[in-house]
Amino acid sequence: MAVQDAAHEIVLYDLASTKNVCFSPVVWRIRMMLNYKKIPYKTVFLEMPDIEPTLKELGLPPHDPGTGNTKNYTVPAIYHVPTNKYVMDSPAVAKFIESTYPDPPVQLDSELGTQIMRKLRSGVGPTFQKSLMPREALIFSPRAEEYFRSAREARDGRPLEELLEDEDEAWEALESDKPAIDALIHTNKADGPFILGARPSLVDFFIAGAIQTAKVIDEGVFQRISKVPGHLEIYEACQPFMQKKD
């Protein structure tokens, strides 16, 4: 049964950690939308092994294979109290929130935003993930850490700690990508502090959420990702929408 409270319109299902605050980048994108739009919500943190059984018990159908999700159930998921509706998967949740609460608007898609996300996912993304994953395991409960490690080590065929081999060299290799990233992120700099200008869009939350993930998990990785052009500026511009973390 969903957690219900007359003071909250949305129940946000988030990923639990020993830090007791949001750290998942995909959940942060939704959380920042809720905070920006000032929608009252309540957080329910789920241990990683409990995500599927909990959401399945609530009656949510598994992901459509066409979404590209490798798991049947993931967070973020939300329960919308006024309409008694559940929605799962970050893009679907973002669309639901935007259509249900259109003011103030958050632009979900743009040609520039798509360019930036593709560039970051193909360039910075793999190195960022390799730096974070072994350290991320350390902020889970023992039960969740075992679940996290077993799945990822089986997939990669090696201990997570081996992902940190040549970490410095991998980050240094990204230097050649920085001018292109800088140009893209600062396309509309004259119009405001966000990617598209004066108002935040989903791509701003994409970047700020990733940086906040690093901030919670490991200060060293936070310092590295903050040096990618434009990232710290976007992170700082999004701070007003990141005050509610739990």
C-alpha positions, -999 to +999 in steps of 0.1 A: +000+000+000+014+034-009+023+059+018-005+085+019-005+118+036-029+146+029+000+171+030+017+154+000+005+151-035+033+127-046+051+099-030+086+096-045+103+062-044+140+067-042+171+045-037+183+040-001+218+044+011+235+048+045+237+085+038+199+088+041+197+114+013+190+112-024+221+103-044+207+086-075+212+108-106+180+096-123+160+103-091+176+137-087+162+148-121+127+141-108+133+155-074+146+188-089+115+190-110+093+186-079+114+211-059+114+236-088+077+234-092+071+234-054+050+203-055+045+188-020+059+152-019+071+126+005+101+103-001+101+065+005+136+051+003+139+015-009+169-008-005+181-020-039+169-056-034+135-044-023+127-022-054+112-049-075+091-067-049+078-034-034+068-019-068+054-051-080+033-054-048+020-019-054+006-031-087+030-014-112+036-034-144+073-041-153+091-019-178+082-023-214+113-039-231+112-010-255+124+014-229+158-002-229+157-009-191+177-039-181+156-044-149+119-050-147+115-024-119+135+007-111+134+040-093+123+067-096+087+058-094+059+080-081+025+076-067+002+106-075-022+108-046-050+130-063-054+105-093-044+073-075-018+067-103+016+051-103+043+060-128+078+044-131+109+053-152+125+088-152+113+099-187+078+088-181+077+104-146+091+136-160+064+137-187+036+130-162+048+158-138+052+183-166+017+176-180+001+176-146+019+206-132+029+227-162+037+259-142+065+268-140+075+249-171+105+226-175+115+219-211+120+182-213+135+180-248+156+203-270+181+198-298+208+214-277+200+193-246+201+161-267+234+170-281+249+177-247+235+145-231+248+124-260+282+141-258+285+135-220+272+100-221+296+089-247+326+109-234+326+117-197+300+091-188+320+058-189+349+073-169+326+089-144+307+056-139+340+036-134+351+061-108+318+060-090+307+024-090+333+009-066+328+038-042+290+036-046+290+001-032+304+014+001+274+036+008+248+008+007+237-014+037+256-047+038+226-065+022+222-040-006+260-039-012+261-077-017+232-074-042+248-045-060+282-061-062+270-096-073+250-082-102+277-059-115+307-081-109+289-109-127+282-086-156+318-072-158+336-104-149+358-087-123+358-071-089+345-036-088+378-022-074+395-032-107+375-005-124+397+020-107+428+008-125+442+037-147+416+060-132+439+091-135+448+083-171+411+079-180+402+113-166+432+129-183+421+114-216+389+135-214+408+168-218+404+167-256+365+166-252+364+197-230+364+224-257+334+209-274+315+204-241+323+240-231+310+254-264+277+234-261+270+242-225+277+279-229+256+283-261+230+304-244+252+319-216+242+355-225+206+346-218+209+331-183+227+306-161+211+275-175+216+254-207+187+270-225+190+304-209+169+319-181+149+288-171+162+254-160+154+224-183+158+187-179+193+187-192+203+210-164+189+186-139+207+158-158+240+175-152+233+187-116+220+153-106+252+136-117+273+160-098+253+156-067+256+119-070+294+123-069+291+148-040+273+122-019+295+093-028+331+106-030+346+141-028+374+132-051+351+122-079+330+154-072+361+175-078+369+157-110+334+161-125+332+197-114+362+205-136+343+195-167+334+228-184+301+243-174+293+216-148+300+236-116+281+266-130+250+244-137+253+227-104+254+260-085+225+274-106+204+244-096+212+246-059+178+263-051+161+231-064+183+207-044+175+218-008+150+189-002+172+158-004+151+133+016 
